[in-house]
Each structure stands twice: as structure tokens, then as C-alpha cells.
Amino acid sequence: MTVIQDTDLYTIEHDEDLDAIIHTWNMFSNGEQFREGANELLDLFDEREISKLIVDTREVKAHDDEDKRWLQEEWIPNMIDAGLEYSANVHRESVIAEMDLEETVDPLEDEPFENYLTDDMADAREWLAEQ
């Protein structure tokens, strides 16, 4: 793994074995701070010819409705335009955390990318390796 960006808020790495970007949220954020971190990932994804992504949100509490809307209407479509085809989201071991992510990605089921939800990083890596 190569660390591309490491901040207090998030870490972005390139996993050469998977040819995937791993974005780990190190702490909870929302609003402008959350969007800036997500857009750093988008910029990086846009610069590289990569189609796979793991987002580790185990340190994130539920997103507010405004952030969910922004993810659905702007950020995820922009990620798809930048080449995203496969995305695995690793959430904390919590039904509420899983439901929060489902609420965010379920309305996007017609978008041309596959998304996988799990609470286990090894499971996410295995799923992504099969894609």
C-alpha cells in the first residue's frame, strides 16, 4: 500500500494488489469539512485510471440529510464520471451505520456502478478482488 494523503481527518492510499484506492475516514466530519475530504478523493480518482474504491467509514457516525443528498446528487455521479465502477463501503458494526449507508446508496441502484456494504475490511477487499 502506498499512502497518497494522510490528514487527521482521512487517509487515502493506493492498494497496488487490488489496483484500488482506499479512503479511510479517521474521524467524524460533516458539512464543508466532509465535502472537502470527499472532493480530495474525487480529484485523486479523476487523476488516475482506477475503477475500484474502498471507503472505510467505521469512524463515521450517520450522515445528515444534506450530506446524503450531496453524495447522491453530486459526488457519486462525479465519481462515476471519473471512472468509478466498483465501490465497497466498510461501516462500523452497527445496524444503524449499515442503514445509514443503505439510505445513501440505495437510491443510486440504477447508476452504472456496483456497491458493496460490509462491516469487515477483509470482506471488502475480497469482494473488490473478485471484480
C-alpha positions in Angstrom: 0.0 0.0 0.0 1.2 3.5 -0.8 -0.1 6.4 1.3 -1.1 9.2 -1.0 -2.5 11.6 1.5 -2.7 11.4 5.3 -4.5 14.0 7.4 -6.1 14.0 10.8 -9.5 13.6 9.1 -8.7 11.0 6.5 -6.1 8.8 4.9 -6.0 8.0 1.2 -3.9 5.0 0.0 -3.4 3.1 -3.2 -3.6 -0.7 -2.9 -1.4 -2.0 -5.7 -2.6 -5.6 -5.3 -6.2 -4.6 -5.8 -5.4 -1.6 -8.0 -7.8 0.3 -5.8 -8.0 3.5 -3.8 -8.6 3.0 -0.1 -10.2 6.1 1.6 -10.3 5.8 5.4 -12.2 8.4 7.5 -10.1 8.7 10.7 -12.8 10.8 12.5 -16.3 12.0 12.0 -16.9 15.1 9.9 -19.9 16.7 8.2 -20.8 19.7 6.1 -17.9 21.6 4.4 -15.2 19.6 6.1 -16.7 16.3 5.0 -17.2 17.6 1.4 -13.6 18.9 1.2 -12.3 15.4 2.2 -14.6 13.7 -0.2 -13.6 16.0 -3.0 -9.9 15.4 -2.4 -10.7 11.7 -3.1 -12.6 12.7 -6.2 -9.7 14.8 -7.5 -7.3 12.0 -6.9 -9.6 9.4 -8.5 -10.0 11.7 -11.5 -6.2 11.9 -12.0 -5.7 8.1 -12.1 -7.1 5.4 -14.2 -8.6 3.4 -11.4 -12.1 1.9 -11.2 -12.1 0.4 -7.7 -12.6 2.1 -4.3 -13.0 1.1 -0.7 -14.3 3.7 1.7 -13.7 2.9 5.4 -16.4 4.7 7.4 -16.0 2.8 10.7 -15.2 6.1 12.5 -18.1 8.0 11.0 -21.5 8.4 12.6 -24.6 8.8 10.5 -24.5 11.4 7.8 -27.0 14.3 8.0 -29.7 14.6 5.2 -27.9 17.4 3.5 -24.6 15.5 3.2 -26.5 12.4 1.9 -28.3 14.5 -0.7 -24.9 16.0 -1.8 -23.4 12.5 -2.1 -26.3 11.2 -4.1 -26.8 14.2 -6.4 -23.3 15.4 -6.9 -20.4 13.4 -5.5 -21.2 9.8 -6.5 -22.2 10.8 -10.1 -19.0 12.8 -10.3 -17.0 9.7 -9.1 -18.7 7.6 -11.7 -17.8 10.1 -14.4 -14.2 9.9 -13.0 -14.2 6.1 -13.7 -15.7 4.5 -10.5 -17.1 1.1 -11.3 -16.8 -0.8 -8.0 -17.1 0.6 -4.5 -17.1 -1.2 -1.2 -18.1 0.6 1.9 -16.9 -0.6 5.3 -19.1 0.6 8.1 -18.9 0.2 11.9 -20.6 -2.9 13.3 -24.0 -1.4 13.8 -27.3 -1.8 12.2 -27.8 2.0 12.3 -24.5 2.5 10.4 -25.5 0.0 7.8 -28.9 1.5 7.4 -27.3 5.0 7.0 -25.1 3.7 4.2 -28.0 1.8 2.6 -30.1 5.0 2.7 -27.3 6.8 0.9 -26.6 4.3 -1.9 -29.9 2.5 -2.5 -31.4 5.4 -4.5 -28.4 5.1 -6.8 -29.1 1.5 -7.8 -29.7 2.5 -11.5 -26.3 4.2 -11.7 -23.6 2.3 -13.6 -21.5 1.1 -10.7 -21.7 -1.7 -8.2 -21.6 -1.0 -4.5 -21.0 -3.5 -1.6 -21.6 -2.9 2.1 -19.8 -4.7 4.8 -18.5 -4.2 8.4 -15.3 -6.2 7.6 -12.3 -4.8 5.7 -11.1 -8.3 4.7 -14.5 -9.0 3.2 -14.5 -5.7 1.3 -11.0 -6.5 -0.1 -12.1 -10.0 -1.1 -15.2 -8.7 -2.9 -13.2 -6.0 -4.7 -10.5 -8.5 -5.8 -13.3 -10.5 -7.5 -14.4 -7.6 -9.6 
